Amino acid sequence: MSSMETKEFVLAGVVMKRLLSGRQTNGQFCLFENISGGNTKTPIHVLAEDDETI
């Protein structure tokens, strides 16, 4: 995947666009841009093997 390719998908009504993948950052992080109509929430959750910042 080139650094300019993005992957876009919809999850729970939120458009998510991957800007950087783990492959591009040597497994260090992924970067997503999320766009919603403002009426969405991220439910409280725990990621067993990842850290997440919103």
PDB file of N, CA, C, O and CB in Angstrom:
ATOM      1  N   MET A   1       0.851  -1.188   0.000  1.00  0.00           N
ATOM      2  CA  MET A   1       0.000   0.000   0.000  1.00  0.00           C
ATOM      3  C   MET A   1       0.885   1.236   0.000  1.00  0.00           C
ATOM      4  O   MET A   1       1.806   1.330   0.811  1.00  0.00           O
ATOM      5  CB  MET A   1      -0.962   0.006   1.225  1.00  0.00           C
ATOM      6  N   SER A   2       0.636   2.148  -0.858  1.00  0.00           N
ATOM      7  CA  SER A   2       1.414   3.391  -0.885  1.00  0.00           C
ATOM      8  C   SER A   2       0.935   4.317   0.230  1.00  0.00           C
ATOM      9  O   SER A   2      -0.154   4.132   0.774  1.00  0.00           O
ATOM     10  CB  SER A   2       1.294   4.095  -2.271  1.00  0.00           C
ATOM     11  N   SER A   3       1.742   5.299   0.562  1.00  0.00           N
ATOM     12  CA  SER A   3       1.388   6.217   1.639  1.00  0.00           C
ATOM     13  C   SER A   3       0.194   7.092   1.282  1.00  0.00           C
ATOM     14  O   SER A   3      -0.398   7.702   2.172  1.00  0.00           O
ATOM     15  CB  SER A   3       2.572   7.089   1.985  1.00  0.00           C
ATOM     16  N   MET A   4      -0.179   7.171  -0.003  1.00  0.00           N
ATOM     17  CA  MET A   4      -1.292   8.021  -0.408  1.00  0.00           C
ATOM     18  C   MET A   4      -2.619   7.257  -0.486  1.00  0.00           C
ATOM     19  O   MET A   4      -3.673   7.880  -0.605  1.00  0.00           O
ATOM     20  CB  MET A   4      -0.988   8.654  -1.750  1.00  0.00           C
ATOM     21  N   GLU A   5      -2.588   5.912  -0.420  1.00  0.00           N
ATOM     22  CA  GLU A   5      -3.819   5.136  -0.486  1.00  0.00           C
ATOM     23  C   GLU A   5      -4.553   5.200   0.843  1.00  0.00           C
ATOM     24  O   GLU A   5      -3.934   5.120   1.904  1.00  0.00           O
ATOM     25  CB  GLU A   5      -3.523   3.679  -0.865  1.00  0.00           C
ATOM     26  N   THR A   6      -5.864   5.343   0.787  1.00  0.00           N
ATOM     27  CA  THR A   6      -6.669   5.326   2.000  1.00  0.00           C
ATOM     28  C   THR A   6      -7.747   4.269   1.851  1.00  0.00           C
ATOM     29  O   THR A   6      -8.104   3.878   0.739  1.00  0.00           O
ATOM     30  CB  THR A   6      -7.291   6.719   2.285  1.00  0.00           C
ATOM     31  N   LYS A   7      -8.253   3.821   2.967  1.00  0.00           N
ATOM     32  CA  LYS A   7      -9.369   2.889   2.967  1.00  0.00           C
ATOM     33  C   LYS A   7     -10.494   3.573   3.731  1.00  0.00           C
ATOM     34  O   LYS A   7     -10.296   4.045   4.851  1.00  0.00           O
ATOM     35  CB  LYS A   7      -8.981   1.494   3.608  1.00  0.00           C
ATOM     36  N   GLU A   8     -11.670   3.622   3.124  1.00  0.00           N
ATOM     37  CA  GLU A   8     -12.811   4.284   3.747  1.00  0.00           C
ATOM     38  C   GLU A   8     -13.947   3.285   3.909  1.00  0.00           C
ATOM     39  O   GLU A   8     -14.229   2.502   3.002  1.00  0.00           O
ATOM     40  CB  GLU A   8     -13.270   5.506   2.910  1.00  0.00           C
ATOM     41  N   PHE A   9     -14.601   3.314   5.076  1.00  0.00           N
ATOM     42  CA  PHE A   9     -15.726   2.432   5.331  1.00  0.00           C
ATOM     43  C   PHE A   9     -16.661   3.096   6.326  1.00  0.00           C
ATOM     44  O   PHE A   9     -16.298   4.088   6.958  1.00  0.00           O
ATOM     45  CB  PHE A   9     -15.248   1.059   5.853  1.00  0.00           C
ATOM     46  N   VAL A  10     -17.857   2.557   6.467  1.00  0.00           N
ATOM     47  CA  VAL A  10     -18.844   3.095   7.407  1.00  0.00           C
ATOM     48  C   VAL A  10     -19.020   2.075   8.527  1.00  0.00           C
ATOM     49  O   VAL A  10     -19.237   0.891   8.267  1.00  0.00           O
ATOM     50  CB  VAL A  10     -20.218   3.404   6.694  1.00  0.00           C
ATOM     51  N   LEU A  11     -18.927   2.535   9.767  1.00  0.00           N
ATOM     52  CA  LEU A  11     -19.098   1.692  10.938  1.00  0.00           C
ATOM     53  C   LEU A  11     -20.040   2.405  11.893  1.00  0.00           C
ATOM     54  O   LEU A  11     -19.724   3.488  12.386  1.00  0.00           O
ATOM     55  CB  LEU A  11     -17.731   1.377  11.622  1.00  0.00           C
ATOM     56  N   ALA A  12     -21.189   1.809  12.156  1.00  0.00           N
ATOM     57  CA  ALA A  12     -22.193   2.376  13.077  1.00  0.00           C
ATOM     58  C   ALA A  12     -22.570   3.808  12.680  1.00  0.00           C
ATOM     59  O   ALA A  12     -22.732   4.670  13.544  1.00  0.00           O
ATOM     60  CB  ALA A  12     -21.662   2.358  14.528  1.00  0.00           C
ATOM     61  N   GLY A  13     -22.706   4.057  11.385  1.00  0.00           N
ATOM     62  CA  GLY A  13     -23.122   5.367  10.908  1.00  0.00           C
ATOM     63  C   GLY A  13     -22.032   6.408  10.842  1.00  0.00           C
ATOM     64  O   GLY A  13     -22.307   7.575  10.560  1.00  0.00           O
ATOM     65  N   VAL A  14     -20.795   6.009  11.098  1.00  0.00           N
ATOM     66  CA  VAL A  14     -19.662   6.936  11.068  1.00  0.00           C
ATOM     67  C   VAL A  14     -18.770   6.577   9.890  1.00  0.00           C
ATOM     68  O   VAL A  14     -18.368   5.423   9.735  1.00  0.00           O
ATOM     69  CB  VAL A  14     -18.858   6.894  12.406  1.00  0.00           C
ATOM     70  N   VAL A  15     -18.461   7.571   9.057  1.00  0.00           N
ATOM     71  CA  VAL A  15     -17.526   7.351   7.949  1.00  0.00           C
ATOM     72  C   VAL A  15     -16.118   7.388   8.520  1.00  0.00           C
ATOM     73  O   VAL A  15     -15.695   8.383   9.108  1.00  0.00           O
ATOM     74  CB  VAL A  15     -17.707   8.428   6.810  1.00  0.00           C
ATOM     75  N   MET A  16     -15.402   6.290   8.339  1.00  0.00           N
ATOM     76  CA  MET A  16     -14.036   6.182   8.861  1.00  0.00           C
ATOM     77  C   MET A  16     -13.079   6.061   7.684  1.00  0.00           C
ATOM     78  O   MET A  16     -13.256   5.211   6.811  1.00  0.00           O
ATOM     79  CB  MET A  16     -13.889   4.959   9.831  1.00  0.00           C
ATOM     80  N   LYS A  17     -12.075   6.910   7.667  1.00  0.00           N
ATOM     81  CA  LYS A  17     -11.078   6.889   6.594  1.00  0.00           C
ATOM     82  C   LYS A  17      -9.717   6.631   7.220  1.00  0.00           C
ATOM     83  O   LYS A  17      -9.258   7.391   8.073  1.00  0.00           O
ATOM     84  CB  LYS A  17     -11.079   8.231   5.779  1.00  0.00           C
ATOM     85  N   ARG A  18      -9.071   5.544   6.784  1.00  0.00           N
ATOM     86  CA  ARG A  18      -7.733   5.242   7.297  1.00  0.00           C
ATOM     87  C   ARG A  18      -6.732   6.127   6.572  1.00  0.00           C
ATOM     88  O   ARG A  18      -6.627   6.085   5.346  1.00  0.00           O
ATOM     89  CB  ARG A  18      -7.378   3.727   7.114  1.00  0.00           C
ATOM     90  N   LEU A  19      -6.002   6.922   7.327  1.00  0.00           N
ATOM     91  CA  LEU A  19      -4.994   7.812   6.756  1.00  0.00           C
ATOM     92  C   LEU A  19      -3.608   7.184   6.794  1.00  0.00           C
ATOM     93  O   LEU A  19      -2.804   7.402   5.888  1.00  0.00           O
ATOM     94  CB  LEU A  19      -4.981   9.142   7.498  1.00  0.00           C
ATOM     95  N   LEU A  20      -3.323   6.408   7.831  1.00  0.00           N
ATOM     96  CA  LEU A  20      -2.056   5.675   7.948  1.00  0.00           C
ATOM     97  C   LEU A  20      -2.362   4.285   8.490  1.00  0.00           C
ATOM     98  O   LEU A  20      -3.186   4.135   9.392  1.00  0.00           O
ATOM     99  CB  LEU A  20      -1.035   6.431   8.879  1.00  0.00           C
ATOM    100  N   SER A  21      -1.716   3.291   7.955  1.00  0.00           N
ATOM    101  CA  SER A  21      -1.910   1.919   8.428  1.00  0.00           C
ATOM    102  C   SER A  21      -0.751   1.500   9.323  1.00  0.00           C
ATOM    103  O   SER A  21       0.295   2.149   9.355  1.00  0.00           O
ATOM    104  CB  SER A  21      -2.047   0.946   7.238  1.00  0.00           C
ATOM    105  N   GLY A  22      -0.953   0.415  10.042  1.00  0.00           N
ATOM    106  CA  GLY A  22       0.125  -0.153  10.845  1.00  0.00           C
ATOM    107  C   GLY A  22       1.308  -0.560   9.983  1.00  0.00           C
ATOM    108  O   GLY A  22       2.456  -0.458  10.413  1.00  0.00           O
ATOM    109  N   ARG A  23       1.037  -1.014   8.783  1.00  0.00           N
ATOM    110  CA  ARG A  23       2.108  -1.398   7.860  1.00  0.00           C
ATOM    111  C   ARG A  23       2.983  -0.187   7.523  1.00  0.00           C
ATOM    112  O   ARG A  23       4.204  -0.303   7.422  1.00  0.00           O
ATOM    113  CB  ARG A  23       1.518  -2.011   6.566  1.00  0.00           C
ATOM    114  N   GLN A  24       2.351   0.962   7.353  1.00  0.00           N
ATOM    115  CA  GLN A  24       3.103   2.168   6.991  1.00  0.00           C
ATOM    116  C   GLN A  24       3.918   2.722   8.152  1.00  0.00           C
ATOM    117  O   GLN A  24       4.881   3.457   7.935  1.00  0.00           O
ATOM    118  CB  GLN A  24       2.158   3.234   6.489  1.00  0.00           C
ATOM    119  N   THR A  25       3.539   2.373   9.396  1.00  0.00           N
ATOM    120  CA  THR A  25       4.223   2.910  10.576  1.00  0.00           C
ATOM    121  C   THR A  25       5.000   1.833  11.323  1.00  0.00           C
ATOM    122  O   THR A  25       5.274   1.973  12.515  1.00  0.00           O
ATOM    123  CB  THR A  25       3.217   3.560  11.515  1.00  0.00           C
ATOM    124  N   ASN A  26       5.357   0.755  10.619  1.00  0.00           N
ATOM    125  CA  ASN A  26       6.113  -0.350  11.214  1.00  0.00           C
ATOM    126  C   ASN A  26       5.401  -0.920  12.442  1.00  0.00           C
ATOM    127  O   ASN A  26       6.039  -1.272  13.433  1.00  0.00           O
ATOM    128  CB  ASN A  26       7.521   0.118  11.597  1.00  0.00           C
ATOM    129  N   GLY A  27       4.074  -1.005  12.362  1.00  0.00           N
ATOM    130  CA  GLY A  27       3.284  -1.591  13.445  1.00  0.00           C
ATOM    131  C   GLY A  27       3.116  -0.716  14.667  1.00  0.00           C
ATOM    132  O   GLY A  27       2.657  -1.193  15.704  1.00  0.00           O
ATOM    133  N   GLN A  28       3.475   0.550  14.571  1.00  0.00           N
ATOM    134  CA  GLN A  28       3.412   1.425  15.745  1.00  0.00           C
ATOM    135  C   GLN A  28       2.018   2.010  15.979  1.00  0.00           C
ATOM    136  O   GLN A  28       1.576   2.098  17.124  1.00  0.00           O
ATOM    137  CB  GLN A  28       4.411   2.549  15.597  1.00  0.00           C
ATOM    138  N   PHE A  29       1.322   2.411  14.917  1.00  0.00           N
ATOM    139  CA  PHE A  29      -0.021   2.971  15.086  1.00  0.00           C
ATOM    140  C   PHE A  29      -0.750   3.048  13.760  1.00  0.00           C
ATOM    141  O   PHE A  29      -0.151   2.915  12.693  1.00  0.00           O
ATOM    142  CB  PHE A  29       0.050   4.358  15.722  1.00  0.00           C
ATOM    143  N   CYS A  30      -2.056   3.265  13.846  1.00  0.00           N
ATOM    144  CA  CYS A  30      -2.910   3.551  12.697  1.00  0.00           C
ATOM    145  C   CYS A  30      -3.541   4.909  12.966  1.00  0.00           C
ATOM    146  O   CYS A  30      -3.731   5.290  14.121  1.00  0.00           O
ATOM    147  CB  CYS A  30      -4.007   2.424  12.471  1.00  0.00           C
ATOM    148  N   LEU A  31      -3.861   5.631  11.920  1.00  0.00           N
ATOM    149  CA  LEU A  31      -4.492   6.935  12.064  1.00  0.00           C
ATOM    150  C   LEU A  31      -5.749   6.953  11.211  1.00  0.00           C
ATOM    151  O   LEU A  31      -5.700   6.699  10.008  1.00  0.00           O
ATOM    152  CB  LEU A  31      -3.521   8.083  11.658  1.00  0.00           C
ATOM    153  N   PHE A  32      -6.891   7.261  11.855  1.00  0.00           N
ATOM    154  CA  PHE A  32      -8.173   7.331  11.165  1.00  0.00           C
ATOM    155  C   PHE A  32      -8.770   8.716  11.302  1.00  0.00           C
ATOM    156  O   PHE A  32      -8.579   9.388  12.315  1.00  0.00           O
ATOM    157  CB  PHE A  32      -9.142   6.279  11.709  1.00  0.00           C
ATOM    158  N   GLU A  33      -9.490   9.136  10.284  1.00  0.00           N
ATOM    159  CA  GLU A  33     -10.320  10.345  10.342  1.00  0.00           C
ATOM    160  C   GLU A  33     -11.764   9.838  10.366  1.00  0.00           C
ATOM    161  O   GLU A  33     -12.176   9.080   9.488  1.00  0.00           O
ATOM    162  CB  GLU A  33     -10.045  11.344   9.101  1.00  0.00           C
ATOM    163  N   ASN A  34     -12.522  10.257  11.367  1.00  0.00           N
ATOM    164  CA  ASN A  34     -13.905   9.829  11.512  1.00  0.00           C
ATOM    165  C   ASN A  34     -14.830  11.018  11.315  1.00  0.00           C
ATOM    166  O   ASN A  34     -14.617  12.081  11.898  1.00  0.00           O
ATOM    167  CB  ASN A  34     -14.138   9.180  12.890  1.00  0.00           C
ATOM    168  N   ILE A  35     -15.866  10.837  10.487  1.00  0.00           N
ATOM    169  CA  ILE A  35     -16.823  11.907  10.214  1.00  0.00           C
ATOM    170  C   ILE A  35     -18.225  11.382  10.497  1.00  0.00           C
ATOM    171  O   ILE A  35     -18.636  10.350   9.966  1.00  0.00           O
ATOM    172  CB  ILE A  35     -16.702  12.418   8.740  1.00  0.00           C
ATOM    173  N   SER A  36     -18.954  12.110  11.343  1.00  0.00           N
ATOM    174  CA  SER A  36     -20.334  11.725  11.639  1.00  0.00           C
ATOM    175  C   SER A  36     -21.215  12.966  11.595  1.00  0.00           C
ATOM    176  O   SER A  36     -20.727  14.092  11.508  1.00  0.00           O
ATOM    177  CB  SER A  36     -20.438  11.024  13.025  1.00  0.00           C
ATOM    178  N   GLY A  37     -22.506  12.737  11.658  1.00  0.00           N
ATOM    179  CA  GLY A  37     -23.450  13.845  11.671  1.00  0.00           C
ATOM    180  C   GLY A  37     -23.564  14.514  13.034  1.00  0.00           C
ATOM    181  O   GLY A  37     -24.346  15.451  13.201  1.00  0.00           O
ATOM    182  N   GLY A  38     -22.799  14.047  13.999  1.00  0.00           N
ATOM    183  CA  GLY A  38     -22.804  14.648  15.328  1.00  0.00           C
ATOM    184  C   GLY A  38     -23.708  13.943  16.321  1.00  0.00           C
ATOM    185  O   GLY A  38     -23.715  14.292  17.501  1.00  0.00           O
ATOM    186  N   ASN A  39     -24.468  12.963  15.870  1.00  0.00           N
ATOM    187  CA  ASN A  39     -25.372  12.251  16.762  1.00  0.00           C
ATOM    188  C   ASN A  39     -24.875  10.851  17.082  1.00  0.00           C
ATOM    189  O   ASN A  39     -25.676   9.962  17.371  1.00  0.00           O
ATOM    190  CB  ASN A  39     -26.749  12.176  16.152  1.00  0.00           C
ATOM    191  N   THR A  40     -23.572  10.644  17.036  1.00  0.00           N
ATOM    192  CA  THR A  40     -23.014   9.332  17.335  1.00  0.00           C
ATOM    193  C   THR A  40     -22.150   9.408  18.582  1.00  0.00           C
ATOM    194  O   THR A  40     -21.645  10.474  18.934  1.00  0.00           O
ATOM    195  CB  THR A  40     -22.196   8.800  16.145  1.00  0.00           C
ATOM    196  N   LYS A  41     -21.985   8.283  19.240  1.00  0.00           N
ATOM    197  CA  LYS A  41     -21.153   8.200  20.432  1.00  0.00           C
ATOM    198  C   LYS A  41     -20.285   6.962  20.332  1.00  0.00           C
ATOM    199  O   LYS A  41     -20.675   5.965  19.723  1.00  0.00           O
ATOM    200  CB  LYS A  41     -22.016   8.170  21.722  1.00  0.00           C
ATOM    201  N   THR A  42     -19.120   7.029  20.924  1.00  0.00           N
ATOM    202  CA  THR A  42     -18.286   5.849  21.052  1.00  0.00           C
ATOM    203  C   THR A  42     -18.636   5.201  22.378  1.00  0.00           C
ATOM    204  O   THR A  42     -18.445   5.814  23.428  1.00  0.00           O
ATOM    205  CB  THR A  42     -16.759   6.199  20.963  1.00  0.00           C
ATOM    206  N   PRO A  43     -19.144   3.978  22.356  1.00  0.00           N
ATOM    207  CA  PRO A  43     -19.495   3.332  23.618  1.00  0.00           C
ATOM    208  C   PRO A  43     -18.256   3.036  24.451  1.00  0.00           C
ATOM    209  O   PRO A  43     -17.164   2.864  23.910  1.00  0.00           O
ATOM    210  CB  PRO A  43     -20.268   2.043  23.357  1.00  0.00           C
ATOM    211  N   ILE A  44     -18.426   2.977  25.749  1.00  0.00           N
ATOM    212  CA  ILE A  44     -17.326   2.603  26.634  1.00  0.00           C
ATOM    213  C   ILE A  44     -16.914   1.187  26.273  1.00  0.00           C
ATOM    214  O   ILE A  44     -17.754   0.291  26.181  1.00  0.00           O
ATOM    215  CB  ILE A  44     -17.734   2.712  28.150  1.00  0.00           C
ATOM    216  N   HIS A  45     -15.624   0.988  26.068  1.00  0.00           N
ATOM    217  CA  HIS A  45     -15.129  -0.325  25.697  1.00  0.00           C
ATOM    218  C   HIS A  45     -13.660  -0.456  26.078  1.00  0.00           C
ATOM    219  O   HIS A  45     -12.994   0.536  26.376  1.00  0.00           O
ATOM    220  CB  HIS A  45     -15.322  -0.572  24.195  1.00  0.00           C
ATOM    221  N   VAL A  46     -13.167  -1.678  26.065  1.00  0.00           N
ATOM    222  CA  VAL A  46     -11.774  -1.977  26.382  1.00  0.00           C
ATOM    223  C   VAL A  46     -11.175  -2.743  25.209  1.00  0.00           C
ATOM    224  O   VAL A  46     -11.795  -3.663  24.677  1.00  0.00           O
ATOM    225  CB  VAL A  46     -11.652  -2.796  27.714  1.00  0.00           C
ATOM    226  N   LEU A  47      -9.978  -2.361  24.816  1.00  0.00           N
ATOM    227  CA  LEU A  47      -9.247  -3.071  23.776  1.00  0.00           C
ATOM    228  C   LEU A  47      -8.145  -3.876  24.450  1.00  0.00           C
ATOM    229  O   LEU A  47      -7.250  -3.299  25.068  1.00  0.00           O
ATOM    230  CB  LEU A  47      -8.661  -2.083  22.708  1.00  0.00           C
ATOM    231  N   ALA A  48      -8.196  -5.181  24.340  1.00  0.00           N
ATOM    232  CA  ALA A  48      -7.268  -6.054  25.055  1.00  0.00           C
ATOM    233  C   ALA A  48      -5.828  -5.902  24.594  1.00  0.00           C
ATOM    234  O   ALA A  48      -4.908  -6.005  25.406  1.00  0.00           O
ATOM    235  CB  ALA A  48      -7.690  -7.481  24.895  1.00  0.00           C
ATOM    236  N   GLU A  49      -5.617  -5.658  23.298  1.00  0.00           N
ATOM    237  CA  GLU A  49      -4.239  -5.645  22.790  1.00  0.00           C
ATOM    238  C   GLU A  49      -3.824  -4.319  22.179  1.00  0.00           C
ATOM    239  O   GLU A  49      -2.738  -4.232  21.604  1.00  0.00           O
ATOM    240  CB  GLU A  49      -4.069  -6.721  21.771  1.00  0.00           C
ATOM    241  N   ASP A  50      -4.648  -3.282  22.283  1.00  0.00           N
ATOM    242  CA  ASP A  50      -4.353  -1.997  21.638  1.00  0.00           C
ATOM    243  C   ASP A  50      -4.633  -0.845  22.583  1.00  0.00           C
ATOM    244  O   ASP A  50      -5.439  -0.965  23.506  1.00  0.00           O
ATOM    245  CB  ASP A  50      -5.176  -1.832  20.355  1.00  0.00           C
ATOM    246  N   ASP A  51      -3.964   0.265  22.348  1.00  0.00           N
ATOM    247  CA  ASP A  51      -4.284   1.537  22.993  1.00  0.00           C
ATOM    248  C   ASP A  51      -5.059   2.359  21.981  1.00  0.00           C
ATOM    249  O   ASP A  51      -4.842   2.238  20.776  1.00  0.00           O
ATOM    250  CB  ASP A  51      -2.986   2.297  23.485  1.00  0.00           C
ATOM    251  N   GLU A  52      -5.969   3.200  22.472  1.00  0.00           N
ATOM    252  CA  GLU A  52      -6.789   4.005  21.577  1.00  0.00           C
ATOM    253  C   GLU A  52      -6.946   5.408  22.128  1.00  0.00           C
ATOM    254  O   GLU A  52      -7.184   5.597  23.321  1.00  0.00           O
ATOM    255  CB  GLU A  52      -8.161   3.358  21.366  1.00  0.00           C
ATOM    256  N   THR A  53      -6.812   6.374  21.263  1.00  0.00           N
ATOM    257  CA  THR A  53      -7.036   7.775  21.627  1.00  0.00           C
ATOM    258  C   THR A  53      -8.078   8.329  20.660  1.00  0.00           C
ATOM    259  O   THR A  53      -7.968   8.157  19.446  1.00  0.00           O
ATOM    260  CB  THR A  53      -5.694   8.618  21.578  1.00  0.00           C
ATOM    261  N   ILE A  54      -9.080   8.989  21.208  1.00  0.00           N
ATOM    262  CA  ILE A  54     -10.148   9.552  20.373  1.00  0.00           C
ATOM    263  C   ILE A  54     -10.154  11.046  20.539  1.00  0.00           C
ATOM    264  O   ILE A  54     -10.973  11.732  19.928  1.00  0.00           O
ATOM    265  CB  ILE A  54     -11.533   8.957  20.736  1.00  0.00           C
TER     266      ILE A  54
END
